């Protein structure tokens, strides 16, 4: 089973590389932050993303399509592995 939250989702020994563009729908996942219209970034590659905003220990997704990424993240969560 492929887990895109791991640094090497395929289990191979090769070093993983960050996506070439963000949002990368294969790896981008967000959840509601609990206030305003902010979303917590759950991507392993968040530190590489130009749309990520760090505040304290939180990482927020500020991409214009974050709401669509959230909907896709919810769909993934509801499906059995």
KASULJO-V749476 format. One line per field, one symbol per residue. ss: DSSP state (H for helix, E for strand, C for the rest). A space follows every 10 residues. Layout:
BEGIN
ss=???
END
This chain:
BEGIN
ss=CCCCCCCCCC CCCCCCCCCC CCCCCCCCCE EECCCCCCEE ECCCCHHHCC CEEEECCEEE ECCCCHHHHH HHHHHHHHCC C
END
